[in-house]
Amino acid sequence: MVSIILFHIVLILLGLTIVTGVLPTARVSNALSYLHKSIGITTPSAKQVRMVVLIWIGSAIVMLDGCLLLLLVLTSLSNTR
């Protein structure tokens, strides 16, 4: 449980540092271009980098929460009494 909360806190803090400009746009753009090139999609323009990174962070949080919810549902259904 603690690791899930820490994961959320780390990703939210990462998002805040990107929005406030603490992390340079060039560094964020490089990391984003590696991600996009590895899965074979086009990289965003310089104006779109911050928004796309926030979308990726939000998607990671939603996917993790969805997987955990699915795990909880499946284990509650398979619980033999």
MOPAC internal coordinates of N, CA, C and O (Angstrom, degrees):
PM7 1SCF
backbone

  N    0.0000 0     0.00 0     0.00 0    0    0    0
  C    1.4564 1     0.00 0     0.00 0    1    0    0
  C    1.5230 1   110.65 1     0.00 0    2    1    0
  O    1.2310 1   121.37 1   140.59 1    3    2    1
  N    1.3275 1   114.99 1   -39.41 1    3    2    1
  C    1.4642 1   119.28 1  -178.85 1    5    3    2
  C    1.5237 1   110.10 1   -65.90 1    6    5    3
  O    1.2310 1   120.42 1   141.26 1    7    6    5
  N    1.3301 1   116.80 1   -38.74 1    7    6    5
  C    1.4635 1   119.57 1  -179.38 1    9    7    6
  C    1.5262 1   111.80 1   -66.34 1   10    9    7
  O    1.2310 1   119.98 1   146.60 1   11   10    9
  N    1.3113 1   117.63 1   -33.40 1   11   10    9
  C    1.4612 1   120.79 1   177.78 1   13   11   10
  C    1.5218 1   110.11 1   -67.33 1   14   13   11
  O    1.2310 1   120.67 1   136.29 1   15   14   13
  N    1.3071 1   116.33 1   -43.71 1   15   14   13
  C    1.4644 1   120.44 1   178.81 1   17   15   14
  C    1.5237 1   110.44 1   -65.39 1   18   17   15
  O    1.2310 1   120.19 1   138.79 1   19   18   17
  N    1.3322 1   117.24 1   -41.21 1   19   18   17
  C    1.4616 1   120.24 1   177.83 1   21   19   18
  C    1.5227 1   111.53 1   -64.07 1   22   21   19
  O    1.2310 1   120.04 1   140.98 1   23   22   21
  N    1.3241 1   117.53 1   -39.02 1   23   22   21
  C    1.4630 1   121.44 1   176.70 1   25   23   22
  C    1.5212 1   110.45 1   -59.11 1   26   25   23
  O    1.2310 1   120.42 1   134.04 1   27   26   25
  N    1.3231 1   116.79 1   -45.96 1   27   26   25
  C    1.4632 1   120.65 1   178.94 1   29   27   26
  C    1.5247 1   111.09 1   -63.37 1   30   29   27
  O    1.2310 1   120.43 1   136.38 1   31   30   29
  N    1.3110 1   116.79 1   -43.62 1   31   30   29
  C    1.4685 1   120.56 1  -178.96 1   33   31   30
  C    1.5245 1   110.59 1   -63.28 1   34   33   31
  O    1.2310 1   120.50 1   135.99 1   35   34   33
  N    1.3345 1   116.66 1   -44.01 1   35   34   33
  C    1.4698 1   120.13 1  -179.47 1   37   35   34
  C    1.5269 1   110.95 1   -63.24 1   38   37   35
  O    1.2310 1   120.19 1   135.73 1   39   38   37
  N    1.3125 1   117.25 1   -44.27 1   39   38   37
  C    1.4619 1   119.37 1  -179.45 1   41   39   38
  C    1.5238 1   112.03 1   -68.50 1   42   41   39
  O    1.2310 1   120.01 1   143.28 1   43   42   41
  N    1.3100 1   117.58 1   -36.72 1   43   42   41
  C    1.4634 1   119.56 1   177.59 1   45   43   42
  C    1.5242 1   110.47 1   -68.08 1   46   45   43
  O    1.2310 1   119.84 1   139.25 1   47   46   45
  N    1.3322 1   117.90 1   -40.75 1   47   46   45
  C    1.4642 1   120.44 1   176.28 1   49   47   46
  C    1.5298 1   111.18 1   -64.58 1   50   49   47
  O    1.2310 1   120.15 1   141.37 1   51   50   49
  N    1.3251 1   117.31 1   -38.63 1   51   50   49
  C    1.4568 1   120.51 1   175.85 1   53   51   50
  C    1.5224 1   110.50 1   -61.36 1   54   53   51
  O    1.2310 1   120.23 1   136.09 1   55   54   53
  N    1.3124 1   117.17 1   -43.91 1   55   54   53
  C    1.4609 1   120.93 1   177.36 1   57   55   54
  C    1.5156 1   112.35 1   -61.98 1   58   57   55
  O    1.2310 1   120.50 1   139.81 1   59   58   57
  N    1.3273 1   116.64 1   -40.19 1   59   58   57
  C    1.4630 1   119.78 1   178.45 1   61   59   58
  C    1.5222 1   112.29 1   -66.75 1   62   61   59
  O    1.2310 1   120.03 1   141.38 1   63   62   61
  N    1.3371 1   117.54 1   -38.62 1   63   62   61
  C    1.4591 1   118.84 1   178.10 1   65   63   62
  C    1.5222 1   111.96 1   -68.24 1   66   65   63
  O    1.2310 1   120.42 1   150.88 1   67   66   65
  N    1.3158 1   116.80 1   -29.12 1   67   66   65
  C    1.4620 1   119.73 1   177.01 1   69   67   66
  C    1.5245 1   110.65 1   -74.48 1   70   69   67
  O    1.2310 1   120.39 1   137.94 1   71   70   69
  N    1.3281 1   116.86 1   -42.06 1   71   70   69
  C    1.4675 1   120.45 1  -179.08 1   73   71   70
  C    1.5273 1   111.21 1   -66.40 1   74   73   71
  O    1.2310 1   120.38 1   137.60 1   75   74   73
  N    1.3265 1   116.87 1   -42.40 1   75   74   73
  C    1.4624 1   119.56 1  -177.52 1   77   75   74
  C    1.5130 1   113.29 1   -76.55 1   78   77   75
  O    1.2310 1   119.45 1   167.31 1   79   78   77
  N    1.3190 1   118.65 1   -12.69 1   79   78   77
  C    1.4553 1   121.11 1   177.73 1   81   79   78
  C    1.5106 1   114.48 1    89.51 1   82   81   79
  O    1.2310 1   119.80 1  -168.02 1   83   82   81
  N    1.3334 1   117.99 1    11.98 1   83   82   81
  C    1.4568 1   120.96 1   177.56 1   85   83   82
  C    1.5251 1   110.05 1   -64.28 1   86   85   83
  O    1.2310 1   120.68 1   136.76 1   87   86   85
  N    1.3235 1   116.31 1   -43.24 1   87   86   85
  C    1.4672 1   120.76 1   174.04 1   89   87   86
  C    1.5194 1   108.70 1   -82.42 1   90   89   87
  O    1.2310 1   119.96 1   -48.24 1   91   90   89
  N    1.3303 1   117.69 1   131.76 1   91   90   89
  C    1.4689 1   119.42 1   178.99 1   93   91   90
  C    1.5281 1   111.74 1   -65.49 1   94   93   91
  O    1.2310 1   121.14 1   -34.55 1   95   94   93
  N    1.3114 1   115.42 1   145.45 1   95   94   93
  C    1.4589 1   120.68 1  -177.91 1   97   95   94
  C    1.5249 1   111.29 1   -62.72 1   98   97   95
  O    1.2310 1   120.21 1   147.26 1   99   98   97
  N    1.3299 1   117.20 1   -32.74 1   99   98   97
  C    1.4665 1   119.87 1  -179.76 1  101   99   98
  C    1.5210 1   111.29 1   -64.29 1  102  101   99
  O    1.2310 1   120.21 1   138.89 1  103  102  101
  N    1.3294 1   117.21 1   -41.11 1  103  102  101
  C    1.4668 1   120.43 1   179.40 1  105  103  102
  C    1.5271 1   110.87 1   -66.88 1  106  105  103
  O    1.2310 1   120.65 1   137.69 1  107  106  105
  N    1.3135 1   116.36 1   -42.31 1  107  106  105
  C    1.4655 1   120.74 1   178.69 1  109  107  106
  C    1.5230 1   109.93 1   -65.28 1  110  109  107
  O    1.2310 1   120.36 1   139.93 1  111  110  109
  N    1.3156 1   116.91 1   -40.07 1  111  110  109
  C    1.4580 1   121.36 1  -179.88 1  113  111  110
  C    1.5280 1   111.06 1   -65.28 1  114  113  111
  O    1.2310 1   120.15 1   140.97 1  115  114  113
  N    1.3231 1   117.33 1   -39.03 1  115  114  113
  C    1.4665 1   120.25 1   178.13 1  117  115  114
  C    1.5286 1   111.09 1   -63.98 1  118  117  115
  O    1.2310 1   120.58 1   133.74 1  119  118  117
  N    1.3172 1   116.50 1   -46.26 1  119  118  117
  C    1.4619 1   120.01 1   179.39 1  121  119  118
  C    1.5260 1   110.64 1   -62.52 1  122  121  119
  O    1.2310 1   120.76 1   139.20 1  123  122  121
  N    1.3102 1   116.15 1   -40.80 1  123  122  121
  C    1.4644 1   120.58 1  -179.96 1  125  123  122
  C    1.5268 1   111.22 1   -67.67 1  126  125  123
  O    1.2310 1   120.19 1   142.96 1  127  126  125
  N    1.3317 1   117.24 1   -37.04 1  127  126  125
  C    1.4622 1   119.19 1   179.69 1  129  127  126
  C    1.5284 1   111.18 1   -67.86 1  130  129  127
  O    1.2310 1   119.79 1   143.66 1  131  130  129
  N    1.3470 1   118.02 1   -36.34 1  131  130  129
  C    1.4644 1   120.18 1   174.94 1  133  131  130
  C    1.5235 1   110.82 1   -61.40 1  134  133  131
  O    1.2310 1   120.62 1   136.12 1  135  134  133
  N    1.3141 1   116.41 1   -43.88 1  135  134  133
  C    1.4649 1   120.61 1   179.64 1  137  135  134
  C    1.5181 1   110.92 1   -62.92 1  138  137  135
  O    1.2310 1   120.42 1   132.24 1  139  138  137
  N    1.3159 1   116.81 1   -47.76 1  139  138  137
  C    1.4602 1   120.53 1  -177.23 1  141  139  138
  C    1.5203 1   111.72 1   -66.89 1  142  141  139
  O    1.2310 1   120.19 1   140.47 1  143  142  141
  N    1.3276 1   117.24 1   -39.53 1  143  142  141
  C    1.4619 1   119.61 1   179.41 1  145  143  142
  C    1.5281 1   111.49 1   -68.87 1  146  145  143
  O    1.2310 1   120.26 1   147.25 1  147  146  145
  N    1.3220 1   117.10 1   -32.75 1  147  146  145
  C    1.4628 1   119.02 1  -179.28 1  149  147  146
  C    1.5240 1   112.21 1   -69.83 1  150  149  147
  O    1.2310 1   119.91 1   150.65 1  151  150  149
  N    1.3262 1   117.77 1   -29.35 1  151  150  149
  C    1.4616 1   118.92 1   177.78 1  153  151  150
  C    1.5212 1   112.35 1  -100.79 1  154  153  151
  O    1.2310 1   120.20 1   178.84 1  155  154  153
  N    1.3427 1   117.22 1    -1.16 1  155  154  153
  C    1.4500 1   121.16 1   171.80 1  157  155  154
  C    1.5081 1   116.13 1    82.29 1  158  157  155
  O    1.2310 1   119.78 1  -147.43 1  159  158  157
  N    1.3190 1   118.03 1    32.57 1  159  158  157
  C    1.4586 1   119.97 1   175.50 1  161  159  158
  C    1.5249 1   108.81 1  -117.97 1  162  161  159
  O    1.2310 1   120.66 1   -17.95 1  163  162  161
  N    1.3165 1   116.34 1   162.05 1  163  162  161
  C    1.4569 1   120.32 1  -176.27 1  165  163  162
  C    1.5205 1   110.42 1   -72.13 1  166  165  163
  O    1.2310 1   121.19 1   -31.16 1  167  166  165
  N    1.3212 1   115.33 1   148.84 1  167  166  165
  C    1.4619 1   120.52 1   178.94 1  169  167  166
  C    1.5177 1   109.83 1   -83.30 1  170  169  167
  O    1.2310 1   120.04 1   -32.18 1  171  170  169
  N    1.3108 1   117.54 1   147.82 1  171  170  169
  C    1.4710 1   120.02 1  -179.52 1  173  171  170
  C    1.5302 1   110.87 1   -75.07 1  174  173  171
  O    1.2310 1   121.35 1   -17.85 1  175  174  173
  N    1.3142 1   115.02 1   162.15 1  175  174  173
  C    1.4601 1   119.92 1   176.51 1  177  175  174
  C    1.5232 1   109.78 1   -71.67 1  178  177  175
  O    1.2310 1   120.52 1    -9.81 1  179  178  177
  N    1.3070 1   116.60 1   170.19 1  179  178  177
  C    1.4679 1   121.32 1  -176.93 1  181  179  178
  C    1.5339 1   111.97 1   -62.44 1  182  181  179
  O    1.2310 1   120.57 1   148.78 1  183  182  181
  N    1.3334 1   116.52 1   -31.22 1  183  182  181
  C    1.4648 1   119.47 1   179.75 1  185  183  182
  C    1.5324 1   112.28 1   -74.10 1  186  185  183
  O    1.2310 1   120.40 1   156.36 1  187  186  185
  N    1.3201 1   116.84 1   -23.64 1  187  186  185
  C    1.4612 1   120.96 1  -175.22 1  189  187  186
  C    1.5184 1   113.86 1   -97.17 1  190  189  187
  O    1.2310 1   119.54 1   177.55 1  191  190  189
  N    1.3338 1   118.48 1    -2.45 1  191  190  189
  C    1.4619 1   121.35 1  -172.18 1  193  191  190
  C    1.5224 1   111.91 1   -60.57 1  194  193  191
  O    1.2310 1   119.91 1   130.17 1  195  194  193
  N    1.3093 1   117.77 1   -49.83 1  195  194  193
  C    1.4721 1   120.13 1  -176.79 1  197  195  194
  C    1.5266 1   111.99 1   -61.22 1  198  197  195
  O    1.2310 1   120.29 1   137.00 1  199  198  197
  N    1.3191 1   117.05 1   -43.00 1  199  198  197
  C    1.4589 1   120.03 1  -179.31 1  201  199  198
  C    1.5193 1   111.34 1   -66.66 1  202  201  199
  O    1.2310 1   120.13 1   139.78 1  203  202  201
  N    1.3285 1   117.36 1   -40.22 1  203  202  201
  C    1.4607 1   120.51 1  -179.15 1  205  203  202
  C    1.5265 1   110.47 1   -67.00 1  206  205  203
  O    1.2310 1   120.21 1   140.85 1  207  206  205
  N    1.3268 1   117.20 1   -39.15 1  207  206  205
  C    1.4658 1   120.15 1   177.81 1  209  207  206
  C    1.5241 1   110.28 1   -63.91 1  210  209  207
  O    1.2310 1   120.11 1   139.27 1  211  210  209
  N    1.3154 1   117.40 1   -40.73 1  211  210  209
  C    1.4638 1   119.66 1   177.94 1  213  211  210
  C    1.5289 1   111.24 1   -65.26 1  214  213  211
  O    1.2310 1   120.31 1   145.07 1  215  214  213
  N    1.3159 1   117.02 1   -34.93 1  215  214  213
  C    1.4677 1   120.28 1   176.32 1  217  215  214
  C    1.5248 1   110.01 1   -65.69 1  218  217  215
  O    1.2310 1   119.87 1   137.82 1  219  218  217
  N    1.3405 1   117.86 1   -42.18 1  219  218  217
  C    1.4590 1   121.37 1   177.69 1  221  219  218
  C    1.5299 1   111.03 1   -62.45 1  222  221  219
  O    1.2310 1   120.16 1   136.94 1  223  222  221
  N    1.3142 1   117.30 1   -43.06 1  223  222  221
  C    1.4683 1   120.88 1   179.86 1  225  223  222
  C    1.5258 1   110.18 1   -64.24 1  226  225  223
  O    1.2310 1   120.40 1   134.08 1  227  226  225
  N    1.3217 1   116.85 1   -45.92 1  227  226  225
  C    1.4618 1   120.58 1   177.66 1  229  227  226
  C    1.5164 1   112.35 1   -61.85 1  230  229  227
  O    1.2310 1   120.56 1   141.24 1  231  230  229
  N    1.3246 1   116.54 1   -38.76 1  231  230  229
  C    1.4645 1   120.39 1   178.29 1  233  231  230
  C    1.5198 1   111.66 1   -65.43 1  234  233  231
  O    1.2310 1   120.45 1   141.11 1  235  234  233
  N    1.3309 1   116.75 1   -38.89 1  235  234  233
  C    1.4678 1   120.38 1   178.58 1  237  235  234
  C    1.5204 1   110.75 1   -63.91 1  238  237  235
  O    1.2310 1   120.43 1   139.06 1  239  238  237
  N    1.3292 1   116.79 1   -40.94 1  239  238  237
  C    1.4625 1   120.56 1   179.29 1  241  239  238
  C    1.5357 1   110.05 1   -65.62 1  242  241  239
  O    1.2310 1   120.23 1   135.07 1  243  242  241
  N    1.3267 1   117.16 1   -44.93 1  243  242  241
  C    1.4645 1   120.83 1  -179.26 1  245  243  242
  C    1.5281 1   111.10 1   -64.84 1  246  245  243
  O    1.2310 1   120.36 1   139.28 1  247  246  245
  N    1.3450 1   116.91 1   -40.72 1  247  246  245
  C    1.4645 1   119.53 1   179.28 1  249  247  246
  C    1.5231 1   111.58 1   -65.10 1  250  249  247
  O    1.2310 1   120.15 1   137.92 1  251  250  249
  N    1.3237 1   117.33 1   -42.08 1  251  250  249
  C    1.4600 1   120.06 1   178.63 1  253  251  250
  C    1.5238 1   110.48 1   -63.31 1  254  253  251
  O    1.2310 1   120.36 1   133.07 1  255  254  253
  N    1.3264 1   116.92 1   -46.93 1  255  254  253
  C    1.4649 1   119.91 1   179.91 1  257  255  254
  C    1.5267 1   111.51 1   -62.95 1  258  257  255
  O    1.2310 1   120.54 1   141.55 1  259  258  257
  N    1.3388 1   116.56 1   -38.45 1  259  258  257
  C    1.4664 1   119.94 1   177.90 1  261  259  258
  C    1.5153 1   112.29 1   -64.85 1  262  261  259
  O    1.2310 1   120.69 1   137.63 1  263  262  261
  N    1.3227 1   116.29 1   -42.37 1  263  262  261
  C    1.4711 1   119.61 1   178.17 1  265  263  262
  C    1.5235 1   111.39 1   -65.10 1  266  265  263
  O    1.2310 1   120.31 1   140.00 1  267  266  265
  N    1.3099 1   117.01 1   -40.00 1  267  266  265
  C    1.4691 1   119.88 1   178.28 1  269  267  266
  C    1.5218 1   111.52 1   -67.02 1  270  269  267
  O    1.2310 1   120.36 1   140.71 1  271  270  269
  N    1.3221 1   116.91 1   -39.29 1  271  270  269
  C    1.4617 1   120.01 1   176.92 1  273  271  270
  C    1.5262 1   110.50 1   -64.38 1  274  273  271
  O    1.2310 1   120.29 1   137.51 1  275  274  273
  N    1.3238 1   117.05 1   -42.49 1  275  274  273
  C    1.4608 1   120.58 1   177.27 1  277  275  274
  C    1.5216 1   110.71 1   -61.73 1  278  277  275
  O    1.2310 1   120.22 1   138.51 1  279  278  277
  N    1.3219 1   117.19 1   -41.49 1  279  278  277
  C    1.4555 1   121.02 1   177.51 1  281  279  278
  C    1.5236 1   111.34 1   -62.13 1  282  281  279
  O    1.2310 1   120.12 1   137.45 1  283  282  281
  N    1.3224 1   117.37 1   -42.55 1  283  282  281
  C    1.4607 1   120.58 1   178.01 1  285  283  282
  C    1.5281 1   111.84 1   -63.94 1  286  285  283
  O    1.2310 1   120.50 1   137.49 1  287  286  285
  N    1.3221 1   116.64 1   -42.51 1  287  286  285
  C    1.4623 1   120.15 1  -179.84 1  289  287  286
  C    1.5211 1   110.59 1   -64.87 1  290  289  287
  O    1.2310 1   120.78 1   134.92 1  291  290  289
  N    1.3279 1   116.11 1   -45.08 1  291  290  289
  C    1.4631 1   118.74 1  -178.81 1  293  291  290
  C    1.5251 1   112.11 1   -65.78 1  294  293  291
  O    1.2310 1   120.15 1   140.53 1  295  294  293
  N    1.3169 1   117.32 1   -39.47 1  295  294  293
  C    1.4723 1   118.33 1   179.80 1  297  295  294
  C    1.5181 1   111.10 1   -71.94 1  298  297  295
  O    1.2310 1   119.71 1   149.03 1  299  298  297
  N    1.3339 1   118.16 1   -30.97 1  299  298  297
  C    1.4677 1   118.24 1   177.75 1  301  299  298
  C    1.5256 1   111.01 1   -72.74 1  302  301  299
  O    1.2310 1   120.14 1   149.22 1  303  302  301
  N    1.3276 1   117.35 1   -30.78 1  303  302  301
  C    1.4569 1   120.15 1   178.30 1  305  303  302
  C    1.5205 1   112.37 1   -76.30 1  306  305  303
  O    1.2310 1   120.61 1   148.95 1  307  306  305
  N    1.3071 1   116.44 1   -31.05 1  307  306  305
  C    1.4581 1   119.00 1  -177.78 1  309  307  306
  C    1.5287 1   113.24 1   -90.64 1  310  309  307
  O    1.2310 1   120.54 1  -178.27 1  311  310  309
  N    1.3038 1   116.58 1     1.73 1  311  310  309
  C    1.4717 1   120.82 1   179.74 1  313  311  310
  C    1.5157 1   109.46 1   -70.45 1  314  313  311
  O    1.2310 1   121.01 1   -64.02 1  315  314  313
  N    1.3392 1   115.67 1   115.98 1  315  314  313
  C    1.4618 1   119.02 1   178.23 1  317  315  314
  C    1.5248 1   108.90 1   -89.45 1  318  317  315
  O    1.2310 1   121.06 1   -44.08 1  319  318  317
  N    1.3037 1   115.58 1   135.92 1  319  318  317
  C    1.4681 1   120.58 1  -176.70 1  321  319  318
  C    1.4820 1   111.24 1  -112.91 1  322  321  319
  O    1.2310 1   120.10 1   180.00 1  323  322  321

